[in-house]
Amino acid sequence: MSERTPPPGRDHYAHFSPVQTRWMDNDVYGHVNNVVYYAYFDTIINAWLVAEGGLDVHGGEVIGLCVESGCKYVRPAAYPDALEAGLTVTKLGRSSVRYEIGIFGADGEPSAFGHFVHVFVDRASRRPADIPARLRGALERLQHRA
């Protein structure tokens, strides 16, 4: 028998961003489809990297590739729910970073939580590259402080 991991509270996250569900997010069962949560994760992470870390997704020498992700679902959300995504960094290496993300309803209760791992690589060679200083600074600001 497996134990269910309790969802982290809002105090676990360093940054929050609104997430507006869309009509197309709902599946035939009337709730946000599981794969959509991964899009929410990807969106909050990359919005932070671009706005705060200066990541140039179109022409920068370094890009982040997702090498691992996971999600646990707590309760359903559905369009037209207004959600909020919490973001924190729990591990920061030379070329990799592990994020944790929580999706919360308007009532502050968790809907889902998970993780996402980026490895930063040279755009041309696709070989691991050091995280650039400005990007690293932005990631350090997200680090979880227990």
SELUMTI-777991 format. One record per residue (C-alpha): residue in three letters; chain; x, y, z. Coordinates in steps of 0.1 Angstrom, whole numbers, plus 5000, padded with zeros to 4 digits. Layout:
BEGIN
+------+------+------+------+------+
: code : unit :   px :   py :   pz :
+------+------+------+------+------+
:  ALA :    A :    X :    Y :    Z :
...
+------+------+------+------+------+
This chain:
BEGIN
+------+------+------+------+------+
: code : unit :   px :   py :   pz :
+------+------+------+------+------+
:  MET :    A : 5000 : 5000 : 5000 :
:  SER :    A : 5014 : 5034 : 4990 :
:  GLU :    A : 5012 : 5065 : 5012 :
:  ARG :    A : 4997 : 5097 : 4997 :
:  THR :    A : 5021 : 5126 : 4998 :
:  PRO :    A : 5003 : 5156 : 5013 :
:  PRO :    A : 5004 : 5187 : 4992 :
:  PRO :    A : 5027 : 5215 : 5003 :
:  GLY :    A : 5011 : 5247 : 5016 :
:  ARG :    A : 5013 : 5281 : 5001 :
:  ASP :    A : 5042 : 5290 : 5023 :
:  HIS :    A : 5064 : 5264 : 5004 :
:  TYR :    A : 5064 : 5286 : 4973 :
:  ALA :    A : 5085 : 5318 : 4967 :
:  HIS :    A : 5065 : 5332 : 4938 :
:  PHE :    A : 5029 : 5332 : 4927 :
:  SER :    A : 5013 : 5339 : 4893 :
:  PRO :    A : 4977 : 5338 : 4882 :
:  VAL :    A : 4965 : 5310 : 4859 :
:  GLN :    A : 4932 : 5315 : 4841 :
:  THR :    A : 4916 : 5283 : 4829 :
:  ARG :    A : 4904 : 5282 : 4794 :
:  TRP :    A : 4874 : 5265 : 4778 :
:  MET :    A : 4897 : 5241 : 4760 :
:  ASP :    A : 4914 : 5230 : 4792 :
:  ASN :    A : 4883 : 5210 : 4802 :
:  ASP :    A : 4881 : 5174 : 4790 :
:  VAL :    A : 4850 : 5153 : 4783 :
:  TYR :    A : 4846 : 5147 : 4821 :
:  GLY :    A : 4842 : 5184 : 4828 :
:  HIS :    A : 4874 : 5192 : 4845 :
:  VAL :    A : 4909 : 5204 : 4836 :
:  ASN :    A : 4926 : 5175 : 4818 :
:  ASN :    A : 4957 : 5161 : 4835 :
:  VAL :    A : 4981 : 5171 : 4807 :
:  VAL :    A : 4970 : 5208 : 4810 :
:  TYR :    A : 4987 : 5210 : 4844 :
:  TYR :    A : 5020 : 5203 : 4827 :
:  ALA :    A : 5014 : 5233 : 4805 :
:  TYR :    A : 5006 : 5254 : 4835 :
:  PHE :    A : 5039 : 5242 : 4851 :
:  ASP :    A : 5059 : 5250 : 4819 :
:  THR :    A : 5042 : 5284 : 4815 :
:  ILE :    A : 5049 : 5297 : 4851 :
:  ILE :    A : 5085 : 5285 : 4849 :
:  ASN :    A : 5093 : 5300 : 4815 :
:  ALA :    A : 5075 : 5333 : 4823 :
:  TRP :    A : 5098 : 5336 : 4853 :
:  LEU :    A : 5129 : 5327 : 4833 :
:  VAL :    A : 5122 : 5352 : 4806 :
:  ALA :    A : 5110 : 5381 : 4828 :
:  GLU :    A : 5133 : 5377 : 4857 :
:  GLY :    A : 5163 : 5358 : 4843 :
:  GLY :    A : 5165 : 5373 : 4808 :
:  LEU :    A : 5162 : 5339 : 4791 :
:  ASP :    A : 5161 : 5345 : 4753 :
:  VAL :    A : 5141 : 5315 : 4741 :
:  HIS :    A : 5146 : 5324 : 4704 :
:  GLY :    A : 5182 : 5334 : 4701 :
:  GLY :    A : 5201 : 5328 : 4734 :
:  GLU :    A : 5231 : 5306 : 4735 :
:  VAL :    A : 5217 : 5285 : 4764 :
:  ILE :    A : 5183 : 5269 : 4766 :
:  GLY :    A : 5166 : 5248 : 4792 :
:  LEU :    A : 5154 : 5213 : 4783 :
:  CYS :    A : 5129 : 5195 : 4805 :
:  VAL :    A : 5144 : 5161 : 4815 :
:  GLU :    A : 5118 : 5151 : 4842 :
:  SER :    A : 5084 : 5162 : 4854 :
:  GLY :    A : 5057 : 5148 : 4877 :
:  CYS :    A : 5023 : 5159 : 4890 :
:  LYS :    A : 5000 : 5147 : 4918 :
:  TYR :    A : 4964 : 5157 : 4916 :
:  VAL :    A : 4945 : 5167 : 4947 :
:  ARG :    A : 4911 : 5179 : 4935 :
:  PRO :    A : 4896 : 5189 : 4901 :
:  ALA :    A : 4895 : 5224 : 4887 :
:  ALA :    A : 4873 : 5234 : 4857 :
:  TYR :    A : 4868 : 5263 : 4834 :
:  PRO :    A : 4861 : 5291 : 4843 :
:  ASP :    A : 4881 : 5287 : 4875 :
:  ALA :    A : 4908 : 5313 : 4883 :
:  LEU :    A : 4938 : 5295 : 4897 :
:  GLU :    A : 4971 : 5305 : 4911 :
:  ALA :    A : 5005 : 5288 : 4905 :
:  GLY :    A : 5032 : 5288 : 4932 :
:  LEU :    A : 5068 : 5283 : 4922 :
:  THR :    A : 5099 : 5275 : 4941 :
:  VAL :    A : 5134 : 5260 : 4934 :
:  THR :    A : 5144 : 5231 : 4956 :
:  LYS :    A : 5177 : 5222 : 4939 :
:  LEU :    A : 5201 : 5243 : 4919 :
:  GLY :    A : 5231 : 5228 : 4903 :
:  ARG :    A : 5258 : 5239 : 4878 :
:  SER :    A : 5236 : 5233 : 4848 :
:  SER :    A : 5203 : 5219 : 4862 :
:  VAL :    A : 5175 : 5231 : 4884 :
:  ARG :    A : 5145 : 5214 : 4901 :
:  TYR :    A : 5114 : 5234 : 4905 :
:  GLU :    A : 5083 : 5226 : 4925 :
:  ILE :    A : 5050 : 5240 : 4915 :
:  GLY :    A : 5016 : 5241 : 4932 :
:  ILE :    A : 4983 : 5249 : 4916 :
:  PHE :    A : 4958 : 5265 : 4940 :
:  GLY :    A : 4921 : 5273 : 4936 :
:  ALA :    A : 4906 : 5308 : 4945 :
:  ASP :    A : 4899 : 5294 : 4980 :
:  GLY :    A : 4937 : 5289 : 4985 :
:  GLU :    A : 4933 : 5251 : 4985 :
:  PRO :    A : 4956 : 5230 : 4963 :
:  SER :    A : 4944 : 5214 : 4931 :
:  ALA :    A : 4977 : 5198 : 4921 :
:  PHE :    A : 5014 : 5199 : 4928 :
:  GLY :    A : 5044 : 5186 : 4911 :
:  HIS :    A : 5080 : 5191 : 4899 :
:  PHE :    A : 5099 : 5200 : 4868 :
:  VAL :    A : 5136 : 5196 : 4861 :
:  HIS :    A : 5155 : 5216 : 4835 :
:  VAL :    A : 5190 : 5210 : 4823 :
:  PHE :    A : 5205 : 5240 : 4806 :
:  VAL :    A : 5224 : 5232 : 4774 :
:  ASP :    A : 5242 : 5250 : 4747 :
:  ARG :    A : 5217 : 5257 : 4720 :
:  ALA :    A : 5239 : 5244 : 4691 :
:  SER :    A : 5256 : 5214 : 4707 :
:  ARG :    A : 5228 : 5204 : 4731 :
:  ARG :    A : 5255 : 5197 : 4757 :
:  PRO :    A : 5251 : 5208 : 4793 :
:  ALA :    A : 5261 : 5244 : 4799 :
:  ASP :    A : 5266 : 5265 : 4830 :
:  ILE :    A : 5235 : 5285 : 4840 :
:  PRO :    A : 5243 : 5321 : 4830 :
:  ALA :    A : 5248 : 5345 : 4859 :
:  ARG :    A : 5215 : 5365 : 4854 :
:  LEU :    A : 5195 : 5334 : 4851 :
:  ARG :    A : 5212 : 5318 : 4881 :
:  GLY :    A : 5204 : 5350 : 4902 :
:  ALA :    A : 5167 : 5347 : 4893 :
:  LEU :    A : 5167 : 5310 : 4902 :
:  GLU :    A : 5184 : 5317 : 4935 :
:  ARG :    A : 5156 : 5342 : 4944 :
:  LEU :    A : 5132 : 5312 : 4941 :
:  GLN :    A : 5151 : 5289 : 4963 :
:  HIS :    A : 5130 : 5272 : 4990 :
:  ARG :    A : 5141 : 5282 : 5024 :
:  ALA :    A : 5131 : 5256 : 5050 :
+------+------+------+------+------+
